[in-house]
């Protein structure tokens, strides 16, 4: 591992959000997809345990057409 690779990994560790995951990673997207989905389906609309970063909301909205997306699988009550 080169010095540059070590420095990049160290930087990635410090660049996390409320999820504790590196923004933009697949696990990060899955985490926020699950959290936003849980919030959208909560009948009491309780405050989420972690506030949603705008980057996460944008990323989830872009991927919600993906069949694996939990947010995209939520159907409106009228349907």
C-alpha positions in Angstrom: 0.0 0.0 0.0 1.4 3.3 -1.0 1.6 6.4 1.2 -1.1 8.0 -0.9 -3.5 5.0 -0.5 -3.0 5.2 3.3 -3.7 8.9 3.3 -6.8 8.4 1.2 -8.1 5.7 3.6 -7.5 7.9 6.6 -9.3 10.7 4.9 -12.3 8.5 4.0 -12.6 7.4 7.6 -12.9 11.0 8.7 -15.4 11.9 6.0 -18.4 10.1 7.4 -21.9 11.4 8.2 -24.4 10.4 10.8 -24.5 6.9 9.5 -20.8 6.4 10.2 -20.3 5.3 6.6 -18.4 6.9 3.8 -20.8 9.1 1.7 -21.4 7.7 -1.8 -20.6 4.1 -0.9 -23.1 1.3 -1.6 -23.5 0.6 2.1 -24.1 4.3 2.8 -26.9 4.4 0.1 -28.5 1.2 1.5 -28.4 2.6 5.0 -30.1 5.9 4.1 -32.6 4.1 1.8 -33.6 1.9 4.8 -33.7 4.9 7.2 -35.8 7.1 4.9 -38.1 4.2 4.1 -38.6 3.5 7.8 -39.4 7.2 8.4 -41.9 7.3 5.5 -43.7 4.3 6.8 -43.9 5.3 10.4 -47.6 6.1 11.1 -46.6 8.5 14.0 -43.9 10.2 11.9 -41.5 10.2 14.9 -38.3 12.1 14.5 -35.6 9.9 13.0 -32.7 8.8 15.2 -30.3 10.5 12.8 -31.2 13.6 10.7 -31.0 13.0 7.0 -28.2 14.7 5.2 -29.5 16.4 2.0 -26.9 14.4 0.0 -28.5 11.2 1.3 -32.0 12.3 0.4 -30.9 13.2 -3.1 -29.1 9.9 -3.6 -32.1 7.9 -2.4 -34.5 9.8 -4.6 -32.2 9.2 -7.6 -32.1 5.4 -6.9 -35.7 4.9 -5.9 -36.6 3.5 -9.3 -34.1 0.6 -8.6 -36.2 -2.5 -7.7 -34.0 -3.0 -4.7 -34.9 0.4 -3.2 -37.1 0.3 -0.1 -38.2 3.9 -0.7 -39.2 3.1 -4.3 -41.3 0.1 -3.1 -43.5 2.2 -1.0 -46.9 2.6 -2.6 -49.3 5.5 -2.1 -52.4 4.8 0.0 -54.6 5.5 -3.1 -53.1 2.7 -5.2 
